[in-house]
Amino acid sequence: MLVSSNLSLPPWLQALLSEKFFNACVIHEGARKNEKNIFCLDCCVSICPHCLSPHGSHRLLQIRRYVYNDVLRLDDAQKLFDSAFVQSYTTNSAKVIFLNQRPLPRPGSIRGNICSRCDRGLQCPYLFCSISCKVDYILRTEGVGGLSSFLYDCKFLPLSEPASDDGLMTPVSFIAKTSSSSGGYGDGGVPCRTLACTAATTETVRKRRSSLSNSCRTMFPRDTEISANLMNRRKKAPNRAPLY
């Protein structure tokens, strides 16, 4: 985390940017899905889904994981702070932004637009790669007073999705390989396009198996065919070995 002066930050923001998420909850060590992927703004702590009962009326933020780094959904982040010019990424049909700076690639490999704090390559017109980089930039250029226009006064922040969500998000590159887009839903709650894709895949596999079977037959004829070919050969006079 690059924030230059943690003492200048509100307690909840300081805890959010410094917390280590997705560690196993010590209280619910033996429970399933016990990763601490929820942040309570009122208590300034990370909790797991099994710890929600005492925090039912608190402001809760779902932390997610994207390419091995902590991210927030853009819709959730915009309720807490000004996320303008922070580069967002689309995954699972949702836009997300990174909480903290990520490890930089090797020196000399970055060209074009870069982050104003950590020199990570960005798409235009973005200026920051993460929330922490923007916070650090504001503190360095405008001081603590600049945070007043950056932070929003959010009184109510419920979880956007059920607590059973593990927070793991699939990279968009993988989604593009498995499904080009999401389809509509039928009465049974199963995507119609998914069923169509499944049927098409089954038909493709069947055709490939049939083609492979035919090619194998051509390359390796059956024993009966080999026997028939041998029987149809013309008999010739036997060739004796020469006598010495």
Salt bridges, closest charged atoms under 4 A:
ASP42 OD1 - ARG59 NE 3.05
ASP70 OD1 - ARG65 NH1 2.55
ASP82 OD2 - LYS134 NZ 3.79
ASP136 OD2 - ARG117 NE 2.43
ASP136 OD2 - ARG140 NE 2.72
ASP153 OD2 - LYS155 NZ 3.55
GLU161 OE1 - ARG64 NH2 3.90
GLU161 OE2 - ARG73 NH2 2.95
ASP165 OD2 - ARG64 NH1 2.79
GLU203 OE2 - ARG206 NH2 2.58
